[in-house]
């Protein structure tokens, strides 16, 4: 009668809410900073920063979730 292996840790709603909340706060802070500093506003308008952050964040979440299931 051996012990069963520990169940993999499932993502919790609290972690998801904290991650999304952190992303929203970061984007709002970037918006405020870009409004206060004229040079940054022009740079952010030329570069799709929000899209890059969302794509990078999606890739990180997918890689971590897939790695967690394999291990």
PQR file with spaces between the fields and no chain letter, atoms N, CA, C, O and H, PARSE charges and radii, in Angstrom:
ATOM       1  N    UNK     1       0.821   -1.171    0.000 -0.4000 1.5000
ATOM       2  CA   UNK     1       0.000    0.000    0.000 -0.0000 2.0000
ATOM       3  C    UNK     1       0.871    1.241    0.000  0.5500 1.7000
ATOM       4  O    UNK     1       1.091    1.863    1.040 -0.5500 1.4000
ATOM       5  N    UNK     2       1.364    1.595   -1.178 -0.4000 1.5000
ATOM       6  CA   UNK     2       2.198    2.778   -1.302 -0.0000 2.0000
ATOM       7  C    UNK     2       1.353    4.042   -1.336  0.5500 1.7000
ATOM       8  O    UNK     2       0.148    4.011   -1.585 -0.5500 1.4000
ATOM       9  H    UNK     2       1.185    1.090   -2.023  0.4000 1.0000
ATOM      10  N    UNK     3       2.011    5.119   -1.084 -0.4000 1.5000
ATOM      11  CA   UNK     3       1.314    6.393   -1.113 -0.0000 2.0000
ATOM      12  C    UNK     3       1.185    6.871   -2.552  0.5500 1.7000
ATOM      13  O    UNK     3       2.073    6.658   -3.378 -0.5500 1.4000
ATOM      14  H    UNK     3       2.990    5.144   -0.882  0.4000 1.0000
ATOM      15  N    UNK     4       0.080    7.510   -2.828 -0.4000 1.5000
ATOM      16  CA   UNK     4      -0.133    8.084   -4.155 -0.0000 2.0000
ATOM      17  C    UNK     4       0.748    9.315   -4.308  0.5500 1.7000
ATOM      18  O    UNK     4       1.001   10.025   -3.334 -0.5500 1.4000
ATOM      19  H    UNK     4      -0.641    7.683   -2.158  0.4000 1.0000
ATOM      20  N    UNK     5       1.220    9.572   -5.531 -0.4000 1.5000
ATOM      21  CA   UNK     5       2.035   10.785   -5.733 -0.0000 2.0000
ATOM      22  C    UNK     5       1.190   12.026   -5.460  0.5500 1.7000
ATOM      23  O    UNK     5      -0.026   12.010   -5.655 -0.5500 1.4000
ATOM      24  H    UNK     5       1.015    8.996   -6.322  0.4000 1.0000
ATOM      25  N    UNK     6       1.833   13.098   -5.009 -0.4000 1.5000
ATOM      26  CA   UNK     6       1.068   14.313   -4.711 -0.0000 2.0000
ATOM      27  C    UNK     6       0.429   14.867   -5.980  0.5500 1.7000
ATOM      28  O    UNK     6       1.023   14.839   -7.057 -0.5500 1.4000
ATOM      29  H    UNK     6       2.820   13.111   -4.850  0.4000 1.0000
ATOM      30  N    UNK     7      -0.774   15.364   -5.830 -0.4000 1.5000
ATOM      31  CA   UNK     7      -1.490   15.933   -6.973 -0.0000 2.0000
ATOM      32  C    UNK     7      -0.811   17.237   -7.389  0.5500 1.7000
ATOM      33  O    UNK     7      -0.348   18.001   -6.543 -0.5500 1.4000
ATOM      34  H    UNK     7      -1.257   15.388   -4.954  0.4000 1.0000
ATOM      35  N    UNK     8      -0.756   17.484   -8.704 -0.4000 1.5000
ATOM      36  CA   UNK     8      -0.157   18.754   -9.140 -0.0000 2.0000
ATOM      37  C    UNK     8      -0.990   19.924   -8.636  0.5500 1.7000
ATOM      38  O    UNK     8      -2.213   19.846   -8.522 -0.5500 1.4000
ATOM      39  H    UNK     8      -1.133   16.863   -9.392  0.4000 1.0000
ATOM      40  N    UNK     9      -0.286   21.006   -8.340 -0.4000 1.5000
ATOM      41  CA   UNK     9      -0.963   22.173   -7.793 -0.0000 2.0000
ATOM      42  C    UNK     9      -1.753   22.865   -8.897  0.5500 1.7000
ATOM      43  O    UNK     9      -1.190   23.275   -9.911 -0.5500 1.4000
ATOM      44  H    UNK     9       0.708   21.069   -8.433  0.4000 1.0000
ATOM      45  N    UNK    10      -3.035   22.989   -8.696 -0.4000 1.5000
ATOM      46  CA   UNK    10      -3.903   23.642   -9.676 -0.0000 2.0000
ATOM      47  C    UNK    10      -3.802   25.150   -9.510  0.5500 1.7000
ATOM      48  O    UNK    10      -3.644   25.648   -8.395 -0.5500 1.4000
ATOM      49  H    UNK    10      -3.493   22.656   -7.872  0.4000 1.0000
ATOM      50  N    UNK    11      -3.892   25.877  -10.617 -0.4000 1.5000
ATOM      51  CA   UNK    11      -3.874   27.333  -10.486 -0.0000 2.0000
ATOM      52  C    UNK    11      -5.082   27.795   -9.674  0.5500 1.7000
ATOM      53  O    UNK    11      -6.175   27.242   -9.799 -0.5500 1.4000
ATOM      54  H    UNK    11      -4.020   25.473  -11.523  0.4000 1.0000
ATOM      55  N    UNK    12      -4.883   28.776   -8.874 -0.4000 1.5000
ATOM      56  CA   UNK    12      -5.963   29.254   -8.021 -0.0000 2.0000
ATOM      57  C    UNK    12      -6.497   30.566   -8.556  0.5500 1.7000
ATOM      58  O    UNK    12      -5.787   31.342   -9.195 -0.5500 1.4000
ATOM      59  H    UNK    12      -3.995   29.225   -8.773  0.4000 1.0000
ATOM      60  N    UNK    13      -7.761   30.788   -8.278 -0.4000 1.5000
ATOM      61  CA   UNK    13      -8.396   32.015   -8.755 -0.0000 2.0000
ATOM      62  C    UNK    13      -7.689   33.246   -8.218  0.5500 1.7000
ATOM      63  O    UNK    13      -7.596   34.257   -8.914 -0.5500 1.4000
ATOM      64  H    UNK    13      -8.338   30.157   -7.758  0.4000 1.0000
ATOM      65  N    UNK    14      -7.191   33.176   -6.993 -0.4000 1.5000
ATOM      66  CA   UNK    14      -6.515   34.328   -6.397 -0.0000 2.0000
ATOM      67  C    UNK    14      -5.269   34.707   -7.192  0.5500 1.7000
ATOM      68  O    UNK    14      -5.008   35.892   -7.399 -0.5500 1.4000
ATOM      69  H    UNK    14      -7.267   32.354   -6.428  0.4000 1.0000
ATOM      70  N    UNK    15      -4.502   33.723   -7.638 -0.4000 1.5000
ATOM      71  CA   UNK    15      -3.304   34.009   -8.433 -0.0000 2.0000
ATOM      72  C    UNK    15      -3.670   34.673   -9.752  0.5500 1.7000
ATOM      73  O    UNK    15      -3.006   35.614  -10.187 -0.5500 1.4000
ATOM      74  H    UNK    15      -4.714   32.761   -7.469  0.4000 1.0000
ATOM      75  N    UNK    16      -4.720   34.185  -10.382 -0.4000 1.5000
ATOM      76  CA   UNK    16      -5.143   34.751  -11.666 -0.0000 2.0000
ATOM      77  C    UNK    16      -5.586   36.197  -11.486  0.5500 1.7000
ATOM      78  O    UNK    16      -5.222   37.071  -12.273 -0.5500 1.4000
ATOM      79  H    UNK    16      -5.259   33.420  -10.029  0.4000 1.0000
ATOM      80  N    UNK    17      -6.367   36.440  -10.455 -0.4000 1.5000
ATOM      81  CA   UNK    17      -6.838   37.804  -10.193 -0.0000 2.0000
ATOM      82  C    UNK    17      -5.664   38.731   -9.887  0.5500 1.7000
ATOM      83  O    UNK    17      -5.634   39.866  -10.362 -0.5500 1.4000
ATOM      84  H    UNK    17      -6.663   35.731   -9.815  0.4000 1.0000
ATOM      85  N    UNK    18      -4.698   38.258   -9.100 -0.4000 1.5000
ATOM      86  CA   UNK    18      -3.527   39.080   -8.792 -0.0000 2.0000
ATOM      87  C    UNK    18      -2.702   39.369  -10.039  0.5500 1.7000
ATOM      88  O    UNK    18      -2.217   40.487  -10.213 -0.5500 1.4000
ATOM      89  H    UNK    18      -4.723   37.335   -8.715  0.4000 1.0000
ATOM      90  N    UNK    19      -2.537   38.377  -10.906 -0.4000 1.5000
ATOM      91  CA   UNK    19      -1.775   38.579  -12.137 -0.0000 2.0000
ATOM      92  C    UNK    19      -2.457   39.592  -13.040  0.5500 1.7000
ATOM      93  O    UNK    19      -1.816   40.514  -13.545 -0.5500 1.4000
ATOM      94  H    UNK    19      -2.931   37.469  -10.765  0.4000 1.0000
ATOM      95  N    UNK    20      -3.749   39.423  -13.241 -0.4000 1.5000
ATOM      96  CA   UNK    20      -4.481   40.355  -14.103 -0.0000 2.0000
ATOM      97  C    UNK    20      -4.499   41.753  -13.484  0.5500 1.7000
ATOM      98  O    UNK    20      -4.317   42.748  -14.186 -0.5500 1.4000
ATOM      99  H    UNK    20      -4.270   38.674  -12.831  0.4000 1.0000
ATOM     100  N    UNK    21      -4.718   41.829  -12.179 -0.4000 1.5000
ATOM     101  CA   UNK    21      -4.703   43.129  -11.506 -0.0000 2.0000
ATOM     102  C    UNK    21      -3.355   43.817  -11.635  0.5500 1.7000
ATOM     103  O    UNK    21      -3.282   45.028  -11.842 -0.5500 1.4000
ATOM     104  H    UNK    21      -4.866   41.021  -11.609  0.4000 1.0000
ATOM     105  N    UNK    22      -2.286   43.034  -11.509 -0.4000 1.5000
ATOM     106  CA   UNK    22      -0.943   43.599  -11.667 -0.0000 2.0000
ATOM     107  C    UNK    22      -0.708   44.133  -13.071  0.5500 1.7000
ATOM     108  O    UNK    22      -0.100   45.189  -13.245 -0.5500 1.4000
ATOM     109  H    UNK    22      -2.345   42.050  -11.340  0.4000 1.0000
ATOM     110  N    UNK    23      -1.185   43.409  -14.065 -0.4000 1.5000
ATOM     111  CA   UNK    23      -1.037   43.883  -15.440 -0.0000 2.0000
ATOM     112  C    UNK    23      -1.820   45.164  -15.680  0.5500 1.7000
ATOM     113  O    UNK    23      -1.332   46.074  -16.349 -0.5500 1.4000
ATOM     114  H    UNK    23      -1.678   42.551  -13.924  0.4000 1.0000
ATOM     115  N    UNK    24      -3.017   45.241  -15.145 -0.4000 1.5000
ATOM     116  CA   UNK    24      -3.827   46.455  -15.305 -0.0000 2.0000
ATOM     117  C    UNK    24      -3.152   47.641  -14.626  0.5500 1.7000
ATOM     118  O    UNK    24      -3.093   48.731  -15.195 -0.5500 1.4000
ATOM     119  H    UNK    24      -3.414   44.502  -14.601  0.4000 1.0000
ATOM     120  N    UNK    25      -2.646   47.437  -13.421 -0.4000 1.5000
ATOM     121  CA   UNK    25      -1.961   48.517  -12.705 -0.0000 2.0000
ATOM     122  C    UNK    25      -0.715   48.965  -13.462  0.5500 1.7000
ATOM     123  O    UNK    25      -0.439   50.162  -13.547 -0.5500 1.4000
ATOM     124  H    UNK    25      -2.694   46.552  -12.958  0.4000 1.0000
ATOM     125  N    UNK    26       0.040   48.012  -14.014 -0.4000 1.5000
ATOM     126  CA   UNK    26       1.250   48.353  -14.771 -0.0000 2.0000
ATOM     127  C    UNK    26       0.903   49.170  -16.019  0.5500 1.7000
ATOM     128  O    UNK    26       1.591   50.138  -16.342 -0.5500 1.4000
ATOM     129  H    UNK    26      -0.185   47.040  -13.945  0.4000 1.0000
ATOM     130  N    UNK    27      -0.150   48.782  -16.706 -0.4000 1.5000
ATOM     131  CA   UNK    27      -0.535   49.532  -17.907 -0.0000 2.0000
ATOM     132  C    UNK    27      -1.055   50.925  -17.551  0.5500 1.7000
ATOM     133  O    UNK    27      -0.772   51.891  -18.259 -0.5500 1.4000
ATOM     134  H    UNK    27      -0.709   47.996  -16.443  0.4000 1.0000
ATOM     135  N    UNK    28      -1.807   51.033  -16.466 -0.4000 1.5000
ATOM     136  CA   UNK    28      -2.269   52.355  -16.040 -0.0000 2.0000
ATOM     137  C    UNK    28      -1.106   53.241  -15.609  0.5500 1.7000
ATOM     138  O    UNK    28      -1.085   54.434  -15.912 -0.5500 1.4000
ATOM     139  H    UNK    28      -2.037   50.248  -15.891  0.4000 1.0000
ATOM     140  N    UNK    29      -0.140   52.661  -14.905 -0.4000 1.5000
ATOM     141  CA   UNK    29       1.041   53.432  -14.500 -0.0000 2.0000
ATOM     142  C    UNK    29       1.827   53.893  -15.723  0.5500 1.7000
ATOM     143  O    UNK    29       2.297   55.029  -15.764 -0.5500 1.4000
ATOM     144  H    UNK    29      -0.157   51.692  -14.660  0.4000 1.0000
ATOM     145  N    UNK    30       1.973   53.023  -16.717 -0.4000 1.5000
ATOM     146  CA   UNK    30       2.673   53.421  -17.945 -0.0000 2.0000
ATOM     147  C    UNK    30       1.925   54.545  -18.654  0.5500 1.7000
ATOM     148  O    UNK    30       2.544   55.444  -19.223 -0.5500 1.4000
ATOM     149  H    UNK    30       1.590   52.099  -16.684  0.4000 1.0000
ATOM     150  N    UNK    31       0.604   54.494  -18.618 -0.4000 1.5000
ATOM     151  CA   UNK    31      -0.192   55.549  -19.239 -0.0000 2.0000
ATOM     152  C    UNK    31       0.001   56.881  -18.532  0.5500 1.7000
ATOM     153  O    UNK    31       0.150   57.915  -19.183 -0.5500 1.4000
ATOM     154  H    UNK    31       0.102   53.763  -18.155  0.4000 1.0000
ATOM     155  N    UNK    32      -0.001   56.863  -17.212 -0.4000 1.5000
ATOM     156  CA   UNK    32       0.185   58.104  -16.438 -0.0000 2.0000
ATOM     157  C    UNK    32       1.584   58.666  -16.661  0.5500 1.7000
ATOM     158  O    UNK    32       1.750   59.868  -16.869 -0.5500 1.4000
ATOM     159  H    UNK    32      -0.122   56.023  -16.683  0.4000 1.0000
ATOM     160  N    UNK    33       2.590   57.793  -16.617 -0.4000 1.5000
ATOM     161  CA   UNK    33       3.973   58.243  -16.812 -0.0000 2.0000
ATOM     162  C    UNK    33       4.158   58.813  -18.208  0.5500 1.7000
ATOM     163  O    UNK    33       4.823   59.834  -18.385 -0.5500 1.4000
ATOM     164  H    UNK    33       2.455   56.817  -16.448  0.4000 1.0000
ATOM     165  N    UNK    34       3.566   58.152  -19.201 -0.4000 1.5000
ATOM     166  CA   UNK    34       3.725   58.660  -20.569 -0.0000 2.0000
ATOM     167  C    UNK    34       3.014   59.991  -20.758  0.5500 1.7000
ATOM     168  O    UNK    34       3.439   60.804  -21.578 -0.5500 1.4000
ATOM     169  H    UNK    34       3.026   57.323  -19.057  0.4000 1.0000
ATOM     170  N    UNK    35       1.946   60.226  -20.017 -0.4000 1.5000
ATOM     171  CA   UNK    35       1.254   61.515  -20.111 -0.0000 2.0000
ATOM     172  C    UNK    35       2.068   62.627  -19.454  0.5500 1.7000
ATOM     173  O    UNK    35       1.995   63.782  -19.873 -0.5500 1.4000
ATOM     174  H    UNK    35       1.601   59.565  -19.350  0.4000 1.0000
ATOM     175  N    UNK    36       2.847   62.280  -18.419 -0.4000 1.5000
ATOM     176  CA   UNK    36       3.630   63.290  -17.716 -0.0000 2.0000
ATOM     177  C    UNK    36       4.946   63.623  -18.414  0.5500 1.7000
ATOM     178  O    UNK    36       5.442   64.744  -18.300 -0.5500 1.4000
ATOM     179  H    UNK    36       2.906   61.341  -18.078  0.4000 1.0000
ATOM     180  N    UNK    37       5.512   62.653  -19.136 -0.4000 1.5000
ATOM     181  CA   UNK    37       6.798   62.852  -19.811 -0.0000 2.0000
ATOM     182  C    UNK    37       6.555   62.888  -21.319  0.5500 1.7000
ATOM     183  O    UNK    37       6.189   61.869  -21.904 -0.5500 1.4000
ATOM     184  H    UNK    37       5.109   61.743  -19.228  0.4000 1.0000
ATOM     185  N    UNK    38       6.751   64.042  -21.959 -0.4000 1.5000
ATOM     186  CA   UNK    38       6.411   64.191  -23.378 -0.0000 2.0000
ATOM     187  C    UNK    38       7.172   63.236  -24.304  0.5500 1.7000
ATOM     188  O    UNK    38       6.585   62.724  -25.257 -0.5500 1.4000
ATOM     189  H    UNK    38       7.048   64.870  -21.484  0.4000 1.0000
ATOM     190  N    UNK    39       8.431   62.987  -24.057 -0.4000 1.5000
ATOM     191  CA   UNK    39       9.212   62.119  -24.942 -0.0000 2.0000
ATOM     192  C    UNK    39       8.745   60.675  -24.927  0.5500 1.7000
ATOM     193  O    UNK    39       8.772   59.997  -25.954 -0.5500 1.4000
ATOM     194  H    UNK    39       8.908   63.403  -23.282  0.4000 1.0000
ATOM     195  N    UNK    40       8.320   60.207  -23.770 -0.4000 1.5000
ATOM     196  CA   UNK    40       7.857   58.822  -23.659 -0.0000 2.0000
ATOM     197  C    UNK    40       6.537   58.638  -24.390  0.5500 1.7000
ATOM     198  O    UNK    40       6.291   57.582  -24.974 -0.5500 1.4000
ATOM     199  H    UNK    40       8.299   60.758  -22.936  0.4000 1.0000
ATOM     200  N    UNK    41       5.687   59.656  -24.362 -0.4000 1.5000
ATOM     201  CA   UNK    41       4.392   59.566  -25.035 -0.0000 2.0000
ATOM     202  C    UNK    41       4.565   59.310  -26.528  0.5500 1.7000
ATOM     203  O    UNK    41       3.864   58.475  -27.101 -0.5500 1.4000
ATOM     204  H    UNK    41       5.887   60.513  -23.888  0.4000 1.0000
ATOM     205  N    UNK    42       5.487   60.019  -27.156 -0.4000 1.5000
ATOM     206  CA   UNK    42       5.732   59.833  -28.589 -0.0000 2.0000
ATOM     207  C    UNK    42       6.327   58.461  -28.877  0.5500 1.7000
ATOM     208  O    UNK    42       5.992   57.838  -29.885 -0.5500 1.4000
ATOM     209  H    UNK    42       6.056   60.697  -26.691  0.4000 1.0000
ATOM     210  N    UNK    43       7.201   57.989  -28.003 -0.4000 1.5000
ATOM     211  CA   UNK    43       7.817   56.672  -28.191 -0.0000 2.0000
ATOM     212  C    UNK    43       6.785   55.558  -28.071  0.5500 1.7000
ATOM     213  O    UNK    43       6.755   54.643  -28.895 -0.5500 1.4000
ATOM     214  H    UNK    43       7.473   58.495  -27.185  0.4000 1.0000
ATOM     215  N    UNK    44       5.941   55.633  -27.047 -0.4000 1.5000
ATOM     216  CA   UNK    44       4.921   54.603  -26.865 -0.0000 2.0000
ATOM     217  C    UNK    44       3.881   54.614  -27.976  0.5500 1.7000
ATOM     218  O    UNK    44       3.305   53.576  -28.301 -0.5500 1.4000
ATOM     219  H    UNK    44       5.966   56.376  -26.378  0.4000 1.0000
ATOM     220  N    UNK    45       3.640   55.782  -28.557 -0.4000 1.5000
ATOM     221  CA   UNK    45       2.693   55.862  -29.670 -0.0000 2.0000
ATOM     222  C    UNK    45       3.253   55.175  -30.911  0.5500 1.7000
ATOM     223  O    UNK    45       2.489   54.646  -31.719 -0.5500 1.4000
ATOM     224  H    UNK    45       4.108   56.625  -28.293  0.4000 1.0000
ATOM     225  N    UNK    46       4.570   55.175  -31.074 -0.4000 1.5000
ATOM     226  CA   UNK    46       5.190   54.590  -32.258 -0.0000 2.0000
ATOM     227  C    UNK    46       5.384   53.074  -32.129  0.5500 1.7000
ATOM     228  O    UNK    46       5.442   52.370  -33.137 -0.5500 1.4000
ATOM     229  H    UNK    46       5.191   55.605  -30.418  0.4000 1.0000
ATOM     230  N    UNK    47       5.483   52.578  -30.905 -0.4000 1.5000
ATOM     231  CA   UNK    47       5.756   51.158  -30.667 -0.0000 2.0000
ATOM     232  C    UNK    47       4.523   50.515  -30.037  0.5500 1.7000
ATOM     233  O    UNK    47       3.969   51.055  -29.081 -0.5500 1.4000
ATOM     234  H    UNK    47       5.436   53.150  -30.086  0.4000 1.0000
ATOM     235  N    UNK    48       4.087   49.366  -30.562 -0.4000 1.5000
ATOM     236  CA   UNK    48       2.906   48.704  -29.978 -0.0000 2.0000
ATOM     237  C    UNK    48       3.253   47.984  -28.672  0.5500 1.7000
ATOM     238  O    UNK    48       3.290   46.755  -28.617 -0.5500 1.4000
ATOM     239  H    UNK    48       4.538   48.927  -31.339  0.4000 1.0000
ATOM     240  N    UNK    49       3.505   48.773  -27.625 -0.4000 1.5000
ATOM     241  CA   UNK    49       3.958   48.229  -26.345 -0.0000 2.0000
ATOM     242  C    UNK    49       2.900   47.331  -25.704  0.5500 1.7000
ATOM     243  O    UNK    49       3.218   46.264  -25.178 -0.5500 1.4000
ATOM     244  H    UNK    49       3.474   49.772  -27.669  0.4000 1.0000
ATOM     245  N    UNK    50       1.657   47.766  -25.750 -0.4000 1.5000
ATOM     246  CA   UNK    50       0.595   46.989  -25.110 -0.0000 2.0000
ATOM     247  C    UNK    50       0.475   45.612  -25.770  0.5500 1.7000
ATOM     248  O    UNK    50       0.333   44.600  -25.083 -0.5500 1.4000
ATOM     249  H    UNK    50       1.399   48.633  -26.177  0.4000 1.0000
ATOM     250  N    UNK    51       0.533   45.580  -27.085 -0.4000 1.5000
ATOM     251  CA   UNK    51       0.441   44.298  -27.793 -0.0000 2.0000
ATOM     252  C    UNK    51       1.631   43.418  -27.445  0.5500 1.7000
ATOM     253  O    UNK    51       1.462   42.219  -27.221 -0.5500 1.4000
ATOM     254  H    UNK    51       0.648   46.401  -27.643  0.4000 1.0000
ATOM     255  N    UNK    52       2.821   43.983  -27.394 -0.4000 1.5000
ATOM     256  CA   UNK    52       4.014   43.197  -27.050 -0.0000 2.0000
ATOM     257  C    UNK    52       3.906   42.634  -25.633  0.5500 1.7000
ATOM     258  O    UNK    52       4.270   41.481  -25.401 -0.5500 1.4000
ATOM     259  H    UNK    52       2.958   44.957  -27.576  0.4000 1.0000
ATOM     260  N    UNK    53       3.411   43.429  -24.685 -0.4000 1.5000
ATOM     261  CA   UNK    53       3.261   42.957  -23.306 -0.0000 2.0000
ATOM     262  C    UNK    53       2.240   41.825  -23.230  0.5500 1.7000
ATOM     263  O    UNK    53       2.462   40.828  -22.543 -0.5500 1.4000
ATOM     264  H    UNK    53       3.116   44.366  -24.873  0.4000 1.0000
ATOM     265  N    UNK    54       1.127   41.981  -23.932 -0.4000 1.5000
ATOM     266  CA   UNK    54       0.097   40.939  -23.907 -0.0000 2.0000
ATOM     267  C    UNK    54       0.585   39.640  -24.538  0.5500 1.7000
ATOM     268  O    UNK    54       0.321   38.559  -24.012 -0.5500 1.4000
ATOM     269  H    UNK    54       0.946   42.791  -24.490  0.4000 1.0000
ATOM     270  N    UNK    55       1.299   39.738  -25.665 -0.4000 1.5000
ATOM     271  CA   UNK    55       1.831   38.528  -26.311 -0.0000 2.0000
ATOM     272  C    UNK    55       2.867   37.860  -25.417  0.5500 1.7000
ATOM     273  O    UNK    55       2.833   36.642  -25.239 -0.5500 1.4000
ATOM     274  H    UNK    55       1.513   40.616  -26.092  0.4000 1.0000
ATOM     275  N    UNK    56       3.778   38.634  -24.858 -0.4000 1.5000
ATOM     276  CA   UNK    56       4.803   38.076  -23.972 -0.0000 2.0000
ATOM     277  C    UNK    56       4.173   37.445  -22.734  0.5500 1.7000
ATOM     278  O    UNK    56       4.575   36.357  -22.321 -0.5500 1.4000
ATOM     279  H    UNK    56       3.805   39.623  -25.003  0.4000 1.0000
ATOM     280  N    UNK    57       3.203   38.107  -22.149 -0.4000 1.5000
ATOM     281  CA   UNK    57       2.522   37.557  -20.987 -0.0000 2.0000
ATOM     282  C    UNK    57       1.800   36.258  -21.299  0.5500 1.7000
ATOM     283  O    UNK    57       1.817   35.327  -20.494 -0.5500 1.4000
ATOM     284  H    UNK    57       2.876   38.990  -22.484  0.4000 1.0000
ATOM     285  N    UNK    58       1.163   36.187  -22.465 -0.4000 1.5000
ATOM     286  CA   UNK    58       0.480   34.964  -22.877 -0.0000 2.0000
ATOM     287  C    UNK    58       1.462   33.822  -23.058  0.5500 1.7000
ATOM     288  O    UNK    58       1.191   32.697  -22.638 -0.5500 1.4000
ATOM     289  H    UNK    58       1.149   36.943  -23.120  0.4000 1.0000
ATOM     290  N    UNK    59       2.591   34.097  -23.674 -0.4000 1.5000
ATOM     291  CA   UNK    59       3.604   33.057  -23.875 -0.0000 2.0000
ATOM     292  C    UNK    59       4.128   32.550  -22.533  0.5500 1.7000
ATOM     293  O    UNK    59       4.285   31.344  -22.342 -0.5500 1.4000
ATOM     294  H    UNK    59       2.811   35.011  -24.015  0.4000 1.0000
ATOM     295  N    UNK    60       4.396   33.457  -21.614 -0.4000 1.5000
ATOM     296  CA   UNK    60       4.908   33.049  -20.302 -0.0000 2.0000
ATOM     297  C    UNK    60       3.902   32.177  -19.562  0.5500 1.7000
ATOM     298  O    UNK    60       4.270   31.154  -18.985 -0.5500 1.4000
ATOM     299  H    UNK    60       4.269   34.437  -21.769  0.4000 1.0000
ATOM     300  N    UNK    61       2.636   32.578  -19.579 -0.4000 1.5000
ATOM     301  CA   UNK    61       1.610   31.795  -18.890 -0.0000 2.0000
ATOM     302  C    UNK    61       1.461   30.415  -19.523  0.5500 1.7000
ATOM     303  O    UNK    61       1.348   29.421  -18.806 -0.5500 1.4000
ATOM     304  H    UNK    61       2.337   33.409  -20.048  0.4000 1.0000
ATOM     305  N    UNK    62       1.460   30.337  -20.852 -0.4000 1.5000
ATOM     306  CA   UNK    62       1.327   29.041  -21.525 -0.0000 2.0000
ATOM     307  C    UNK    62       2.519   28.132  -21.248  0.5500 1.7000
ATOM     308  O    UNK    62       2.341   26.941  -20.994 -0.5500 1.4000
ATOM     309  H    UNK    62       1.552   31.144  -21.434  0.4000 1.0000
ATOM     310  N    UNK    63       3.722   28.676  -21.294 -0.4000 1.5000
ATOM     311  CA   UNK    63       4.912   27.868  -21.040 -0.0000 2.0000
ATOM     312  C    UNK    63       4.897   27.343  -19.608  0.5500 1.7000
ATOM     313  O    UNK    63       5.207   26.175  -19.373 -0.5500 1.4000
ATOM     314  H    UNK    63       3.867   29.643  -21.501  0.4000 1.0000
ATOM     315  N    UNK    64       4.544   28.187  -18.661 -0.4000 1.5000
ATOM     316  CA   UNK    64       4.514   27.744  -17.258 -0.0000 2.0000
ATOM     317  C    UNK    64       3.439   26.691  -17.025  0.5500 1.7000
ATOM     318  O    UNK    64       3.650   25.743  -16.269 -0.5500 1.4000
ATOM     319  H    UNK    64       4.292   29.136  -18.852  0.4000 1.0000
ATOM     320  N    UNK    65       2.282   26.855  -17.673 -0.4000 1.5000
ATOM     321  CA   UNK    65       1.225   25.869  -17.461 -0.0000 2.0000
ATOM     322  C    UNK    65       1.572   24.537  -18.114  0.5500 1.7000
ATOM     323  O    UNK    65       1.263   23.482  -17.561 -0.5500 1.4000
ATOM     324  H    UNK    65       2.111   27.625  -18.287  0.4000 1.0000
ATOM     325  N    UNK    66       2.206   24.570  -19.275 -0.4000 1.5000
ATOM     326  CA   UNK    66       2.603   23.320  -19.925 -0.0000 2.0000
ATOM     327  C    UNK    66       3.735   22.639  -19.171  0.5500 1.7000
ATOM     328  O    UNK    66       3.746   21.415  -19.047 -0.5500 1.4000
ATOM     329  H    UNK    66       2.457   25.428  -19.724  0.4000 1.0000
ATOM     330  N    UNK    67       4.668   23.403  -18.676 -0.4000 1.5000
ATOM     331  CA   UNK    67       5.785   22.841  -17.921 -0.0000 2.0000
ATOM     332  C    UNK    67       5.278   22.211  -16.625  0.5500 1.7000
ATOM     333  O    UNK    67       5.795   21.178  -16.199 -0.5500 1.4000
ATOM     334  H    UNK    67       4.659   24.398  -18.777  0.4000 1.0000
ATOM     335  N    UNK    68       4.299   22.805  -16.009 -0.4000 1.5000
ATOM     336  CA   UNK    68       3.731   22.276  -14.775 -0.0000 2.0000
ATOM     337  C    UNK    68       3.037   20.937  -14.990  0.5500 1.7000
ATOM     338  O    UNK    68       3.070   20.081  -14.106 -0.5500 1.4000
ATOM     339  H    UNK    68       3.879   23.644  -16.355  0.4000 1.0000
ATOM     340  N    UNK    69       2.418   20.743  -16.134 -0.4000 1.5000
ATOM     341  CA   UNK    69       1.724   19.477  -16.406 -0.0000 2.0000
ATOM     342  C    UNK    69       2.675   18.360  -16.764  0.5500 1.7000
ATOM     343  O    UNK    69       2.391   17.195  -16.486 -0.5500 1.4000
ATOM     344  H    UNK    69       2.392   21.439  -16.852  0.4000 1.0000
ATOM     345  N    UNK    70       3.793   18.689  -17.374 -0.4000 1.5000
ATOM     346  CA   UNK    70       4.770   17.656  -17.760 -0.0000 2.0000
ATOM     347  C    UNK    70       5.530   17.138  -16.567  0.5500 1.7000
ATOM     348  O    UNK    70       5.868   15.955  -16.513 -0.5500 1.4000
ATOM     349  H    UNK    70       4.024   19.635  -17.600  0.4000 1.0000
ATOM     350  N    UNK    71       5.815   18.025  -15.580 -0.4000 1.5000
ATOM     351  CA   UNK    71       6.649   17.674  -14.442 -0.0000 2.0000
ATOM     352  C    UNK    71       5.983   16.919  -13.410  0.5500 1.7000
ATOM     353  O    UNK    71       6.600   16.572  -12.403 -0.5500 1.4000
ATOM     354  H    UNK    71       5.541   18.985  -15.624  0.4000 1.0000
